Amino acid sequence: MLIKEETFAIIKEKNNFNFIRFFLAYSVMFNHFSTLTETEPFWLVSGGFRVKGFFVVSGFLVMLSYLRTQGVKAFFRKRFQRIMPAYALTIILCALSGVLISNLPAADYFTSRELYTYIISNILTLNFLHPTLPGVFETNAFQAVNGSLWTIKVEMMLYLTIPLLFHLLVRYKKSIVLIVVYLLSFAYTCTFDYLHDATGSATYEFLKRQFPGQMTYFCSGIILLVYFDTFRKYIRYVFPASILLLILNHYSTLFHIVEPMALSSFILSVAYGFKWLNGIANKAGNFSYGIFLSHFPIIQLFIYLNIDACNQWLSLLAITLLCTAIGVISWKYIEKPCLYKK
């Protein structure tokens, strides 16, 4: 057993994961607003932090879910029910509503091979194969309908590693397994970093962001789950140390190797070390996923309609309120019913 029974009870106590999810989801939205509208970034959290943060939280909670689930089949069914219904509906709704703003006639739009290529490739989470819809957002600076969705593919691939990781952790020395996985992922990232710097090819930058490049962050979350008792015991020291390491990483590449663990320690410290945050987000339900799924096409629509040009801040407020409403509806009527479906 990776975790003692009494540790499970401690992990399940009140935490701030909903607050962290909301913070990361809104951070994704705010950063994409600046990118897509080609305005100066205003948000305090960088794009890299938000994506990495999601993978840290995922590593901790998904491995925890696996440990509490009876059987691999049940585990993957739960993961599928959590991710795919809202994801697939987002793809289909974007494809159907695209006809309303496409520069193609409706008959041409619905008979376009491009439309069905978009639906199939995106449903399969291969968003990079076809990110656009026929005649949609062609006047925007970026034509992709939903550029956020590349992380879903990586997330699903990380889920596939969970049973294998569990097998290795219970069969061999835990620390060795986790260090090897962490270092292999870091080596992958460094390799494609080098190739990108040497050639300038965007392909290497793209490959760096894929699986297993994000495994260091996923693995970091798992490390803190496996050694949760030790982490919790020293949390008052871990939190400031993690902040220091993240600052040093910003100024020196020498600290890149510890950045995933520093980020994981920071996020988990926030999750379990600031009790006053608990009541802010937990009562509302976990509707951050709907915000993540919907914000990119909503921002693109505002740009297409030139609404963002009227007033940047009012546009951002309207987008935030609209995406929040969509997130709540998605959680209440799609995600939650599917998640708890037997």
Buried (B, 14 or more C-beta within 10 A) or exposed (E): EBBEEEBBEEBEEEBBBBBBBBBBBBBBBBBBBBBBBEEEEEBEBEBEBBBBBBBBBBBBBBBBBBBEBEEEEEBBBBBEBBBBBBBBBBBEEBBEBBBEBBEBEEEBBBEBEBBEBBBEBBBEBEBBEBBBBBBBBEEBEBBBBBBBBBBBBBBBBBBEBBEEBBEBBEEEEBEEBBEEBBEEBBEBBBBBBEBBEEEEEEEBBEBBBBBBBBBBBBBBBBBBBBBBEEBBEEBEEBBEBBBEBBEBBEEEEEBBBBBBBBBBBBBBBBBBBEEEBBEEBBEBBBBBBBBBBBBBBBBBBBBBEEBBEEEBEEBBEBBBEBBBBBBBBBBEEBBBEBBEEE
